[in-house]
């Protein structure tokens, strides 16, 4: 089964802003997520992970995760 497409941190933050704007206009969260093309659970998971970040912070987080994976592989 395909895992779906991967989003960059910039795309994730853009989608989160788009959904928040849609909710501010009076739309419900599930509907706003549907319009953005993601499921509601993905939205809440991204909010928890990328909540109040800017693009630079999100990129740094992604780089640290990759570095941590490499270090774990070296130790294993």
SULUR-V432822 format. One record per helix or strand. SS is the DSSP state (h for helix, s for strand). FROM is the first residue (numbers start at 1). TO is the last residue. If there is no record, write none. Layout:
<<SS;FROM;TO> <SS;FROM;TO>>
//
This chain:
<<h;9;24> <h;29;36> <h;40;50> <h;55;75>>
//
